[in-house]
């Protein structure tokens, strides 16, 4: 009889130690992630509207300038290769 009681006790302990199912664990992880994100977003220092517009203009001007430089280099290489191909062929 004592062994039966021990087996029942160990089965009850095993059931208590058993992990929750996948969805419960994932839900807890998702909730923790959302709480962490909310906490971090409170720490963020947002830029002002004028600073944002100024930075956007700088980025756009830089992109246009780099595109122009690439276009000029591409045109020069294209002319050079075409002239070499014209001499050969």
PyMOL Python script that loads the backbone (N, CA, C, O; Angstrom):
from pymol import cmd

cmd.read_pdbstr("""\
ATOM      1  N   UNK A   1       0.808  -1.186   0.000  1.00  0.00           N
ATOM      2  CA  UNK A   1       0.000   0.000   0.000  1.00  0.00           C
ATOM      3  C   UNK A   1       0.856   1.257   0.000  1.00  0.00           C
ATOM      4  O   UNK A   1       0.518   2.243  -0.654  1.00  0.00           O
ATOM      5  N   UNK A   2       1.947   1.225   0.721  1.00  0.00           N
ATOM      6  CA  UNK A   2       2.794   2.412   0.817  1.00  0.00           C
ATOM      7  C   UNK A   2       3.382   2.760  -0.544  1.00  0.00           C
ATOM      8  O   UNK A   2       3.542   3.932  -0.885  1.00  0.00           O
ATOM      9  N   UNK A   3       3.698   1.733  -1.311  1.00  0.00           N
ATOM     10  CA  UNK A   3       4.246   1.969  -2.651  1.00  0.00           C
ATOM     11  C   UNK A   3       3.195   2.599  -3.547  1.00  0.00           C
ATOM     12  O   UNK A   3       3.519   3.479  -4.346  1.00  0.00           O
ATOM     13  N   UNK A   4       1.953   2.174  -3.435  1.00  0.00           N
ATOM     14  CA  UNK A   4       0.871   2.761  -4.234  1.00  0.00           C
ATOM     15  C   UNK A   4       0.723   4.245  -3.931  1.00  0.00           C
ATOM     16  O   UNK A   4       0.546   5.053  -4.842  1.00  0.00           O
ATOM     17  N   UNK A   5       0.793   4.599  -2.675  1.00  0.00           N
ATOM     18  CA  UNK A   5       0.683   6.006  -2.289  1.00  0.00           C
ATOM     19  C   UNK A   5       1.847   6.822  -2.851  1.00  0.00           C
ATOM     20  O   UNK A   5       1.662   7.957  -3.290  1.00  0.00           O
ATOM     21  N   UNK A   6       3.059   6.230  -2.834  1.00  0.00           N
ATOM     22  CA  UNK A   6       4.223   6.926  -3.373  1.00  0.00           C
ATOM     23  C   UNK A   6       4.073   7.139  -4.875  1.00  0.00           C
ATOM     24  O   UNK A   6       4.408   8.207  -5.387  1.00  0.00           O
ATOM     25  N   UNK A   7       3.577   6.139  -5.578  1.00  0.00           N
ATOM     26  CA  UNK A   7       3.403   6.265  -7.023  1.00  0.00           C
ATOM     27  C   UNK A   7       2.373   7.333  -7.339  1.00  0.00           C
ATOM     28  O   UNK A   7       2.550   8.120  -8.269  1.00  0.00           O
ATOM     29  N   UNK A   8       1.301   7.359  -6.571  1.00  0.00           N
ATOM     30  CA  UNK A   8       0.282   8.386  -6.796  1.00  0.00           C
ATOM     31  C   UNK A   8       0.849   9.767  -6.507  1.00  0.00           C
ATOM     32  O   UNK A   8       0.571  10.727  -7.227  1.00  0.00           O
ATOM     33  N   UNK A   9       1.655   9.860  -5.434  1.00  0.00           N
ATOM     34  CA  UNK A   9       2.248  11.142  -5.086  1.00  0.00           C
ATOM     35  C   UNK A   9       3.206  11.622  -6.174  1.00  0.00           C
ATOM     36  O   UNK A   9       3.208  12.801  -6.526  1.00  0.00           O
ATOM     37  N   UNK A  10       4.021  10.707  -6.706  1.00  0.00           N
ATOM     38  CA  UNK A  10       4.967  11.108  -7.751  1.00  0.00           C
ATOM     39  C   UNK A  10       4.232  11.493  -9.032  1.00  0.00           C
ATOM     40  O   UNK A  10       4.653  12.403  -9.746  1.00  0.00           O
ATOM     41  N   UNK A  11       3.130  10.794  -9.320  1.00  0.00           N
ATOM     42  CA  UNK A  11       2.347  11.152 -10.507  1.00  0.00           C
ATOM     43  C   UNK A  11       1.738  12.544 -10.333  1.00  0.00           C
ATOM     44  O   UNK A  11       1.703  13.330 -11.280  1.00  0.00           O
ATOM     45  N   UNK A  12       1.266  12.844  -9.147  1.00  0.00           N
ATOM     46  CA  UNK A  12       0.699  14.165  -8.888  1.00  0.00           C
ATOM     47  C   UNK A  12       1.776  15.243  -8.990  1.00  0.00           C
ATOM     48  O   UNK A  12       1.521  16.328  -9.514  1.00  0.00           O
ATOM     49  N   UNK A  13       2.975  14.951  -8.492  1.00  0.00           N
ATOM     50  CA  UNK A  13       4.080  15.902  -8.580  1.00  0.00           C
ATOM     51  C   UNK A  13       4.460  16.107 -10.039  1.00  0.00           C
ATOM     52  O   UNK A  13       4.703  17.237 -10.461  1.00  0.00           O
ATOM     53  N   UNK A  14       4.515  15.029 -10.814  1.00  0.00           N
ATOM     54  CA  UNK A  14       4.856  15.129 -12.229  1.00  0.00           C
ATOM     55  C   UNK A  14       3.839  15.969 -12.976  1.00  0.00           C
ATOM     56  O   UNK A  14       4.203  16.761 -13.845  1.00  0.00           O
ATOM     57  N   UNK A  15       2.564  15.802 -12.645  1.00  0.00           N
ATOM     58  CA  UNK A  15       1.533  16.598 -13.300  1.00  0.00           C
ATOM     59  C   UNK A  15       1.691  18.075 -12.951  1.00  0.00           C
ATOM     60  O   UNK A  15       1.476  18.947 -13.792  1.00  0.00           O
ATOM     61  N   UNK A  16       2.071  18.348 -11.693  1.00  0.00           N
ATOM     62  CA  UNK A  16       2.250  19.732 -11.257  1.00  0.00           C
ATOM     63  C   UNK A  16       3.477  20.351 -11.924  1.00  0.00           C
ATOM     64  O   UNK A  16       3.485  21.550 -12.199  1.00  0.00           O
ATOM     65  N   UNK A  17       4.505  19.557 -12.188  1.00  0.00           N
ATOM     66  CA  UNK A  17       5.730  20.054 -12.803  1.00  0.00           C
ATOM     67  C   UNK A  17       5.634  20.119 -14.324  1.00  0.00           C
ATOM     68  O   UNK A  17       6.509  20.700 -14.967  1.00  0.00           O
ATOM     69  N   UNK A  18       4.619  19.552 -14.895  1.00  0.00           N
ATOM     70  CA  UNK A  18       4.474  19.487 -16.340  1.00  0.00           C
ATOM     71  C   UNK A  18       4.344  20.903 -16.919  1.00  0.00           C
ATOM     72  O   UNK A  18       3.643  21.757 -16.377  1.00  0.00           O
ATOM     73  N   UNK A  19       5.046  21.119 -18.040  1.00  0.00           N
ATOM     74  CA  UNK A  19       5.005  22.430 -18.677  1.00  0.00           C
ATOM     75  C   UNK A  19       3.614  22.700 -19.249  1.00  0.00           C
ATOM     76  O   UNK A  19       2.916  21.776 -19.664  1.00  0.00           O
ATOM     77  N   UNK A  20       3.220  23.974 -19.268  1.00  0.00           N
ATOM     78  CA  UNK A  20       1.953  24.297 -19.937  1.00  0.00           C
ATOM     79  C   UNK A  20       2.100  24.043 -21.437  1.00  0.00           C
ATOM     80  O   UNK A  20       3.214  23.932 -21.947  1.00  0.00           O
ATOM     81  N   UNK A  21       0.985  23.953 -22.129  1.00  0.00           N
ATOM     82  CA  UNK A  21       1.075  23.626 -23.552  1.00  0.00           C
ATOM     83  C   UNK A  21       1.734  24.753 -24.346  1.00  0.00           C
ATOM     84  O   UNK A  21       1.974  25.844 -23.829  1.00  0.00           O
ATOM     85  N   UNK A  22       2.013  24.466 -25.583  1.00  0.00           N
ATOM     86  CA  UNK A  22       2.758  25.369 -26.467  1.00  0.00           C
ATOM     87  C   UNK A  22       2.112  26.744 -26.565  1.00  0.00           C
ATOM     88  O   UNK A  22       2.803  27.760 -26.484  1.00  0.00           O
ATOM     89  N   UNK A  23       0.807  26.785 -26.737  1.00  0.00           N
ATOM     90  CA  UNK A  23       0.109  28.052 -26.949  1.00  0.00           C
ATOM     91  C   UNK A  23       0.158  28.934 -25.703  1.00  0.00           C
ATOM     92  O   UNK A  23       0.287  30.154 -25.812  1.00  0.00           O
ATOM     93  N   UNK A  24       0.056  28.334 -24.535  1.00  0.00           N
ATOM     94  CA  UNK A  24       0.123  29.093 -23.290  1.00  0.00           C
ATOM     95  C   UNK A  24       1.519  29.691 -23.135  1.00  0.00           C
ATOM     96  O   UNK A  24       1.657  30.861 -22.780  1.00  0.00           O
ATOM     97  N   UNK A  25       2.559  28.889 -23.401  1.00  0.00           N
ATOM     98  CA  UNK A  25       3.932  29.392 -23.301  1.00  0.00           C
ATOM     99  C   UNK A  25       4.185  30.505 -24.307  1.00  0.00           C
ATOM    100  O   UNK A  25       4.799  31.518 -23.973  1.00  0.00           O
ATOM    101  N   UNK A  26       3.713  30.322 -25.545  1.00  0.00           N
ATOM    102  CA  UNK A  26       3.923  31.349 -26.567  1.00  0.00           C
ATOM    103  C   UNK A  26       3.170  32.626 -26.212  1.00  0.00           C
ATOM    104  O   UNK A  26       3.687  33.725 -26.417  1.00  0.00           O
ATOM    105  N   UNK A  27       1.959  32.496 -25.686  1.00  0.00           N
ATOM    106  CA  UNK A  27       1.180  33.673 -25.301  1.00  0.00           C
ATOM    107  C   UNK A  27       1.907  34.457 -24.211  1.00  0.00           C
ATOM    108  O   UNK A  27       1.937  35.687 -24.242  1.00  0.00           O
ATOM    109  N   UNK A  28       2.492  33.743 -23.249  1.00  0.00           N
ATOM    110  CA  UNK A  28       3.238  34.409 -22.179  1.00  0.00           C
ATOM    111  C   UNK A  28       4.462  35.127 -22.744  1.00  0.00           C
ATOM    112  O   UNK A  28       4.782  36.239 -22.323  1.00  0.00           O
ATOM    113  N   UNK A  29       5.145  34.493 -23.695  1.00  0.00           N
ATOM    114  CA  UNK A  29       6.318  35.111 -24.308  1.00  0.00           C
ATOM    115  C   UNK A  29       5.921  36.352 -25.107  1.00  0.00           C
ATOM    116  O   UNK A  29       6.616  37.368 -25.067  1.00  0.00           O
ATOM    117  N   UNK A  30       4.806  36.270 -25.829  1.00  0.00           N
ATOM    118  CA  UNK A  30       4.335  37.410 -26.612  1.00  0.00           C
ATOM    119  C   UNK A  30       3.960  38.565 -25.685  1.00  0.00           C
ATOM    120  O   UNK A  30       4.291  39.717 -25.964  1.00  0.00           O
ATOM    121  N   UNK A  31       3.274  38.264 -24.591  1.00  0.00           N
ATOM    122  CA  UNK A  31       2.901  39.306 -23.625  1.00  0.00           C
ATOM    123  C   UNK A  31       4.130  39.956 -23.021  1.00  0.00           C
ATOM    124  O   UNK A  31       4.174  41.177 -22.871  1.00  0.00           O
ATOM    125  N   UNK A  32       5.136  39.151 -22.671  1.00  0.00           N
ATOM    126  CA  UNK A  32       6.368  39.697 -22.107  1.00  0.00           C
ATOM    127  C   UNK A  32       7.070  40.578 -23.134  1.00  0.00           C
ATOM    128  O   UNK A  32       7.565  41.652 -22.794  1.00  0.00           O
ATOM    129  N   UNK A  33       7.115  40.134 -24.379  1.00  0.00           N
ATOM    130  CA  UNK A  33       7.740  40.919 -25.442  1.00  0.00           C
ATOM    131  C   UNK A  33       7.046  42.274 -25.605  1.00  0.00           C
ATOM    132  O   UNK A  33       7.709  43.304 -25.726  1.00  0.00           O
ATOM    133  N   UNK A  34       5.711  42.270 -25.608  1.00  0.00           N
ATOM    134  CA  UNK A  34       4.961  43.518 -25.763  1.00  0.00           C
ATOM    135  C   UNK A  34       5.209  44.468 -24.589  1.00  0.00           C
ATOM    136  O   UNK A  34       5.326  45.678 -24.786  1.00  0.00           O
ATOM    137  N   UNK A  35       5.290  43.931 -23.380  1.00  0.00           N
ATOM    138  CA  UNK A  35       5.583  44.764 -22.217  1.00  0.00           C
ATOM    139  C   UNK A  35       6.984  45.362 -22.318  1.00  0.00           C
ATOM    140  O   UNK A  35       7.191  46.529 -21.985  1.00  0.00           O
ATOM    141  N   UNK A  36       7.952  44.555 -22.782  1.00  0.00           N
ATOM    142  CA  UNK A  36       9.316  45.043 -22.944  1.00  0.00           C
ATOM    143  C   UNK A  36       9.392  46.143 -24.005  1.00  0.00           C
ATOM    144  O   UNK A  36      10.073  47.151 -23.821  1.00  0.00           O
ATOM    145  N   UNK A  37       8.685  45.934 -25.113  1.00  0.00           N
ATOM    146  CA  UNK A  37       8.677  46.935 -26.186  1.00  0.00           C
ATOM    147  C   UNK A  37       8.060  48.233 -25.689  1.00  0.00           C
ATOM    148  O   UNK A  37       8.583  49.313 -25.961  1.00  0.00           O
ATOM    149  N   UNK A  38       6.945  48.134 -24.956  1.00  0.00           N
ATOM    150  CA  UNK A  38       6.295  49.329 -24.419  1.00  0.00           C
ATOM    151  C   UNK A  38       7.238  50.080 -23.489  1.00  0.00           C
ATOM    152  O   UNK A  38       7.316  51.307 -23.545  1.00  0.00           O
ATOM    153  N   UNK A  39       7.945  49.366 -22.646  1.00  0.00           N
ATOM    154  CA  UNK A  39       8.899  49.994 -21.737  1.00  0.00           C
ATOM    155  C   UNK A  39      10.029  50.694 -22.481  1.00  0.00           C
ATOM    156  O   UNK A  39      10.436  51.793 -22.106  1.00  0.00           O
ATOM    157  N   UNK A  40      10.536  50.055 -23.540  1.00  0.00           N
ATOM    158  CA  UNK A  40      11.625  50.658 -24.307  1.00  0.00           C
ATOM    159  C   UNK A  40      11.138  51.875 -25.101  1.00  0.00           C
ATOM    160  O   UNK A  40      11.868  52.855 -25.245  1.00  0.00           O
ATOM    161  N   UNK A  41       9.918  51.811 -25.609  1.00  0.00           N
ATOM    162  CA  UNK A  41       9.394  52.934 -26.390  1.00  0.00           C
ATOM    163  C   UNK A  41       9.200  54.171 -25.521  1.00  0.00           C
ATOM    164  O   UNK A  41       9.254  55.292 -26.026  1.00  0.00           O
ATOM    165  N   UNK A  42       8.976  53.986 -24.226  1.00  0.00           N
ATOM    166  CA  UNK A  42       8.850  55.124 -23.320  1.00  0.00           C
ATOM    167  C   UNK A  42      10.195  55.825 -23.127  1.00  0.00           C
ATOM    168  O   UNK A  42      10.239  57.008 -22.790  1.00  0.00           O
ATOM    169  N   UNK A  43      11.285  55.095 -23.342  1.00  0.00           N
ATOM    170  CA  UNK A  43      12.623  55.658 -23.163  1.00  0.00           C
ATOM    171  C   UNK A  43      13.107  56.428 -24.391  1.00  0.00           C
ATOM    172  O   UNK A  43      14.077  57.181 -24.300  1.00  0.00           O
ATOM    173  N   UNK A  44      12.447  56.251 -25.536  1.00  0.00           N
ATOM    174  CA  UNK A  44      12.900  56.834 -26.795  1.00  0.00           C
ATOM    175  C   UNK A  44      12.729  58.347 -26.770  1.00  0.00           C
ATOM    176  O   UNK A  44      11.709  58.864 -26.315  1.00  0.00           O
ATOM    177  N   UNK A  45      13.742  59.045 -27.265  1.00  0.00           N
ATOM    178  CA  UNK A  45      13.652  60.487 -27.435  1.00  0.00           C
ATOM    179  C   UNK A  45      13.352  60.751 -28.901  1.00  0.00           C
ATOM    180  O   UNK A  45      14.174  60.457 -29.769  1.00  0.00           O
ATOM    181  N   UNK A  46      12.190  61.298 -29.177  1.00  0.00           N
ATOM    182  CA  UNK A  46      11.773  61.530 -30.550  1.00  0.00           C
ATOM    183  C   UNK A  46      12.281  62.890 -31.016  1.00  0.00           C
ATOM    184  O   UNK A  46      12.362  63.838 -30.235  1.00  0.00           O
ATOM    185  N   UNK A  47      12.620  62.971 -32.301  1.00  0.00           N
ATOM    186  CA  UNK A  47      13.091  64.239 -32.850  1.00  0.00           C
ATOM    187  C   UNK A  47      11.910  65.166 -33.095  1.00  0.00           C
ATOM    188  O   UNK A  47      10.764  64.734 -33.222  1.00  0.00           O
ATOM    189  N   UNK A  48      12.233  66.469 -33.158  1.00  0.00           N
ATOM    190  CA  UNK A  48      11.172  67.439 -33.431  1.00  0.00           C
ATOM    191  C   UNK A  48      10.835  67.412 -34.932  1.00  0.00           C
ATOM    192  O   UNK A  48      11.573  66.842 -35.736  1.00  0.00           O
ATOM    193  N   UNK A  49       9.727  68.026 -35.281  1.00  0.00           N
ATOM    194  CA  UNK A  49       9.277  68.025 -36.678  1.00  0.00           C
ATOM    195  C   UNK A  49      10.273  68.768 -37.563  1.00  0.00           C
ATOM    196  O   UNK A  49      10.560  68.323 -38.674  1.00  0.00           O
ATOM    197  N   UNK A  50      10.803  69.892 -37.086  1.00  0.00           N
ATOM    198  CA  UNK A  50      11.751  70.665 -37.898  1.00  0.00           C
ATOM    199  C   UNK A  50      13.046  69.888 -38.130  1.00  0.00           C
ATOM    200  O   UNK A  50      13.603  69.912 -39.228  1.00  0.00           O
ATOM    201  N   UNK A  51      13.519  69.203 -37.096  1.00  0.00           N
ATOM    202  CA  UNK A  51      14.738  68.405 -37.249  1.00  0.00           C
ATOM    203  C   UNK A  51      14.512  67.243 -38.204  1.00  0.00           C
ATOM    204  O   UNK A  51      15.392  66.893 -38.991  1.00  0.00           O
ATOM    205  N   UNK A  52      13.337  66.654 -38.131  1.00  0.00           N
ATOM    206  CA  UNK A  52      13.000  65.548 -39.029  1.00  0.00           C
ATOM    207  C   UNK A  52      12.955  66.017 -40.477  1.00  0.00           C
ATOM    208  O   UNK A  52      13.485  65.340 -41.358  1.00  0.00           O
ATOM    209  N   UNK A  53      12.333  67.162 -40.738  1.00  0.00           N
ATOM    210  CA  UNK A  53      12.267  67.699 -42.096  1.00  0.00           C
ATOM    211  C   UNK A  53      13.651  68.057 -42.623  1.00  0.00           C
ATOM    212  O   UNK A  53      13.961  67.820 -43.790  1.00  0.00           O
ATOM    213  N   UNK A  54      14.483  68.631 -41.752  1.00  0.00           N
ATOM    214  CA  UNK A  54      15.845  68.992 -42.141  1.00  0.00           C
ATOM    215  C   UNK A  54      16.643  67.743 -42.518  1.00  0.00           C
ATOM    216  O   UNK A  54      17.343  67.737 -43.530  1.00  0.00           O
ATOM    217  N   UNK A  55      16.542  66.702 -41.718  1.00  0.00           N
ATOM    218  CA  UNK A  55      17.258  65.450 -41.996  1.00  0.00           C
ATOM    219  C   UNK A  55      16.748  64.805 -43.274  1.00  0.00           C
ATOM    220  O   UNK A  55      17.532  64.253 -44.046  1.00  0.00           O
ATOM    221  N   UNK A  56      15.438  64.870 -43.506  1.00  0.00           N
ATOM    222  CA  UNK A  56      14.857  64.297 -44.719  1.00  0.00           C
ATOM    223  C   UNK A  56      15.378  65.013 -45.954  1.00  0.00           C
ATOM    224  O   UNK A  56      15.698  64.372 -46.955  1.00  0.00           O
ATOM    225  N   UNK A  57      15.465  66.328 -45.890  1.00  0.00           N
ATOM    226  CA  UNK A  57      15.987  67.103 -47.028  1.00  0.00           C
ATOM    227  C   UNK A  57      17.430  66.741 -47.302  1.00  0.00           C
ATOM    228  O   UNK A  57      17.821  66.590 -48.459  1.00  0.00           O
ATOM    229  N   UNK A  58      18.234  66.598 -46.246  1.00  0.00           N
ATOM    230  CA  UNK A  58      19.642  66.231 -46.417  1.00  0.00           C
ATOM    231  C   UNK A  58      19.758  64.870 -47.089  1.00  0.00           C
ATOM    232  O   UNK A  58      20.579  64.686 -47.987  1.00  0.00           O
ATOM    233  N   UNK A  59      18.948  63.927 -46.661  1.00  0.00           N
ATOM    234  CA  UNK A  59      18.989  62.579 -47.243  1.00  0.00           C
ATOM    235  C   UNK A  59      18.587  62.618 -48.710  1.00  0.00           C
ATOM    236  O   UNK A  59      19.242  61.997 -49.547  1.00  0.00           O
ATOM    237  N   UNK A  60      17.523  63.335 -49.030  1.00  0.00           N
ATOM    238  CA  UNK A  60      17.072  63.415 -50.420  1.00  0.00           C
ATOM    239  C   UNK A  60      18.119  64.070 -51.318  1.00  0.00           C
ATOM    240  O   UNK A  60      18.370  63.594 -52.425  1.00  0.00           O
ATOM    241  N   UNK A  61      18.727  65.153 -50.852  1.00  0.00           N
ATOM    242  CA  UNK A  61      19.769  65.817 -51.647  1.00  0.00           C
ATOM    243  C   UNK A  61      20.955  64.883 -51.851  1.00  0.00           C
ATOM    244  O   UNK A  61      21.517  64.827 -52.944  1.00  0.00           O
ATOM    245  N   UNK A  62      21.337  64.153 -50.813  1.00  0.00           N
ATOM    246  CA  UNK A  62      22.460  63.223 -50.921  1.00  0.00           C
ATOM    247  C   UNK A  62      22.148  62.100 -51.909  1.00  0.00           C
ATOM    248  O   UNK A  62      23.005  61.712 -52.703  1.00  0.00           O
ATOM    249  N   UNK A  63      20.926  61.582 -51.859  1.00  0.00           N
ATOM    250  CA  UNK A  63      20.540  60.506 -52.781  1.00  0.00           C
ATOM    251  C   UNK A  63      20.569  61.000 -54.220  1.00  0.00           C
ATOM    252  O   UNK A  63      21.065  60.301 -55.103  1.00  0.00           O
ATOM    253  N   UNK A  64      20.049  62.187 -54.463  1.00  0.00           N
ATOM    254  CA  UNK A  64      20.054  62.744 -55.823  1.00  0.00           C
ATOM    255  C   UNK A  64      21.489  62.982 -56.291  1.00  0.00           C
ATOM    256  O   UNK A  64      21.807  62.706 -57.448  1.00  0.00           O
ATOM    257  N   UNK A  65      22.355  63.486 -55.423  1.00  0.00           N
ATOM    258  CA  UNK A  65      23.748  63.745 -55.793  1.00  0.00           C
ATOM    259  C   UNK A  65      24.480  62.445 -56.132  1.00  0.00           C
ATOM    260  O   UNK A  65      25.192  62.369 -57.133  1.00  0.00           O
ATOM    261  N   UNK A  66      24.302  61.442 -55.306  1.00  0.00           N
ATOM    262  CA  UNK A  66      24.954  60.153 -55.567  1.00  0.00           C
ATOM    263  C   UNK A  66      24.413  59.531 -56.853  1.00  0.00           C
ATOM    264  O   UNK A  66      25.181  58.947 -57.618  1.00  0.00           O
ATOM    265  N   UNK A  67      23.119  59.643 -57.105  1.00  0.00           N
ATOM    266  CA  UNK A  67      22.533  59.120 -58.341  1.00  0.00           C
ATOM    267  C   UNK A  67      23.111  59.842 -59.556  1.00  0.00           C
ATOM    268  O   UNK A  67      23.367  59.214 -60.583  1.00  0.00           O
ATOM    269  N   UNK A  68      23.317  61.150 -59.449  1.00  0.00           N
ATOM    270  CA  UNK A  68      23.891  61.910 -60.559  1.00  0.00           C
ATOM    271  C   UNK A  68      25.328  61.477 -60.827  1.00  0.00           C
ATOM    272  O   UNK A  68      25.723  61.320 -61.983  1.00  0.00           O
ATOM    273  N   UNK A  69      26.113  61.282 -59.762  1.00  0.00           N
ATOM    274  CA  UNK A  69      27.500  60.842 -59.930  1.00  0.00           C
ATOM    275  C   UNK A  69      27.543  59.461 -60.575  1.00  0.00           C
ATOM    276  O   UNK A  69      28.355  59.218 -61.467  1.00  0.00           O
ATOM    277  N   UNK A  70      26.686  58.569 -60.135  1.00  0.00           N
ATOM    278  CA  UNK A  70      26.646  57.217 -60.715  1.00  0.00           C
ATOM    279  C   UNK A  70      26.224  57.279 -62.176  1.00  0.00           C
ATOM    280  O   UNK A  70      26.762  56.544 -63.003  1.00  0.00           O
ATOM    281  N   UNK A  71      25.268  58.147 -62.508  1.00  0.00           N
ATOM    282  CA  UNK A  71      24.820  58.289 -63.897  1.00  0.00           C
ATOM    283  C   UNK A  71      25.957  58.804 -64.779  1.00  0.00           C
ATOM    284  O   UNK A  71      26.144  58.310 -65.890  1.00  0.00           O
ATOM    285  N   UNK A  72      26.718  59.791 -64.298  1.00  0.00           N
ATOM    286  CA  UNK A  72      27.851  60.327 -65.074  1.00  0.00           C
ATOM    287  C   UNK A  72      28.908  59.256 -65.286  1.00  0.00           C
ATOM    288  O   UNK A  72      29.403  59.081 -66.400  1.00  0.00           O
ATOM    289  N   UNK A  73      29.258  58.539 -64.223  1.00  0.00           N
ATOM    290  CA  UNK A  73      30.270  57.476 -64.347  1.00  0.00           C
ATOM    291  C   UNK A  73      29.785  56.389 -65.295  1.00  0.00           C
ATOM    292  O   UNK A  73      30.560  55.896 -66.115  1.00  0.00           O
ATOM    293  N   UNK A  74      28.521  56.010 -65.196  1.00  0.00           N
ATOM    294  CA  UNK A  74      27.954  54.987 -66.077  1.00  0.00           C
ATOM    295  C   UNK A  74      28.004  55.437 -67.530  1.00  0.00           C
ATOM    296  O   UNK A  74      28.341  54.650 -68.415  1.00  0.00           O
ATOM    297  N   UNK A  75      27.672  56.695 -67.779  1.00  0.00           N
ATOM    298  CA  UNK A  75      27.695  57.227 -69.147  1.00  0.00           C
ATOM    299  C   UNK A  75      29.119  57.238 -69.695  1.00  0.00           C
ATOM    300  O   UNK A  75      29.348  56.879 -70.850  1.00  0.00           O
ATOM    301  N   UNK A  76      30.074  57.651 -68.860  1.00  0.00           N
ATOM    302  CA  UNK A  76      31.471  57.672 -69.308  1.00  0.00           C
ATOM    303  C   UNK A  76      31.973  56.266 -69.632  1.00  0.00           C
ATOM    304  O   UNK A  76      32.619  56.057 -70.659  1.00  0.00           O
ATOM    305  N   UNK A  77      31.678  55.308 -68.763  1.00  0.00           N
ATOM    306  CA  UNK A  77      32.088  53.924 -69.042  1.00  0.00           C
ATOM    307  C   UNK A  77      31.411  53.394 -70.300  1.00  0.00           C
ATOM    308  O   UNK A  77      32.036  52.702 -71.104  1.00  0.00           O
ATOM    309  N   UNK A  78      30.146  53.716 -70.465  1.00  0.00           N
ATOM    310  CA  UNK A  78      29.409  53.256 -71.644  1.00  0.00           C
ATOM    311  C   UNK A  78      30.021  53.833 -72.918  1.00  0.00           C
ATOM    312  O   UNK A  78      30.210  53.113 -73.898  1.00  0.00           O
ATOM    313  N   UNK A  79      30.331  55.131 -72.907  1.00  0.00           N
ATOM    314  CA  UNK A  79      30.967  55.748 -74.083  1.00  0.00           C
ATOM    315  C   UNK A  79      32.333  55.127 -74.351  1.00  0.00           C
ATOM    316  O   UNK A  79      32.686  54.864 -75.501  1.00  0.00           O
ATOM    317  N   UNK A  80      33.098  54.896 -73.294  1.00  0.00           N
ATOM    318  CA  UNK A  80      34.421  54.293 -73.465  1.00  0.00           C
ATOM    319  C   UNK A  80      34.342  52.892 -74.047  1.00  0.00           C
ATOM    320  O   UNK A  80      35.098  52.551 -74.957  1.00  0.00           O
ATOM    321  N   UNK A  81      33.434  52.081 -73.527  1.00  0.00           N
ATOM    322  CA  UNK A  81      33.309  50.697 -74.015  1.00  0.00           C
ATOM    323  C   UNK A  81      32.789  50.691 -75.455  1.00  0.00           C
ATOM    324  O   UNK A  81      33.243  49.892 -76.274  1.00  0.00           O
ATOM    325  N   UNK A  82      31.843  51.575 -75.762  1.00  0.00           N
ATOM    326  CA  UNK A  82      31.324  51.640 -77.130  1.00  0.00           C
ATOM    327  C   UNK A  82      32.390  52.100 -78.108  1.00  0.00           C
ATOM    328  O   UNK A  82      32.443  51.613 -79.237  1.00  0.00           O
ATOM    329  N   UNK A  83      33.240  53.032 -77.693  1.00  0.00           N
ATOM    330  CA  UNK A  83      34.307  53.488 -78.603  1.00  0.00           C
ATOM    331  C   UNK A  83      35.342  52.388 -78.825  1.00  0.00           C
ATOM    332  O   UNK A  83      35.853  52.223 -79.932  1.00  0.00           O
ATOM    333  N   UNK A  84      35.647  51.639 -77.767  1.00  0.00           N
ATOM    334  CA  UNK A  84      36.577  50.515 -77.915  1.00  0.00           C
ATOM    335  C   UNK A  84      35.970  49.437 -78.807  1.00  0.00           C
ATOM    336  O   UNK A  84      36.662  48.859 -79.646  1.00  0.00           O
ATOM    337  N   UNK A  85      34.687  49.169 -78.628  1.00  0.00           N
ATOM    338  CA  UNK A  85      34.004  48.160 -79.447  1.00  0.00           C
ATOM    339  C   UNK A  85      33.946  48.638 -80.905  1.00  0.00           C
ATOM    340  O   UNK A  85      34.014  47.818 -81.820  1.00  0.00           O
ATOM    341  N   UNK A  86      33.822  49.951 -81.133  1.00  0.00           N
ATOM    342  CA  UNK A  86      33.789  50.489 -82.499  1.00  0.00           C
ATOM    343  C   UNK A  86      35.122  50.338 -83.170  1.00  0.00           C
ATOM    344  O   UNK A  86      35.165  50.111 -84.379  1.00  0.00           O
ATOM    345  N   UNK A  87      36.226  50.454 -82.439  1.00  0.00           N
ATOM    346  CA  UNK A  87      37.566  50.286 -83.014  1.00  0.00           C
ATOM    347  C   UNK A  87      37.830  48.838 -83.365  1.00  0.00           C
ATOM    348  O   UNK A  87      38.475  48.540 -84.370  1.00  0.00           O
ATOM    349  N   UNK A  88      37.329  47.937 -82.533  1.00  0.00           N
ATOM    350  CA  UNK A  88      37.582  46.504 -82.754  1.00  0.00           C
ATOM    351  C   UNK A  88      36.695  45.973 -83.860  1.00  0.00           C
ATOM    352  O   UNK A  88      37.164  45.236 -84.728  1.00  0.00           O
ATOM    353  N   UNK A  89      35.418  46.333 -83.846  1.00  0.00           N
ATOM    354  CA  UNK A  89      34.456  45.716 -84.760  1.00  0.00           C
ATOM    355  C   UNK A  89      34.170  46.537 -85.911  1.00  0.00           C
ATOM    356  O   UNK A  89      33.377  46.146 -86.767  1.00  0.00           O
TER     357      UNK A  89
END
""", "prot")
cmd.dss("prot")
cmd.show_as("cartoon", "prot")
cmd.util.cbc("prot")
cmd.orient("prot")
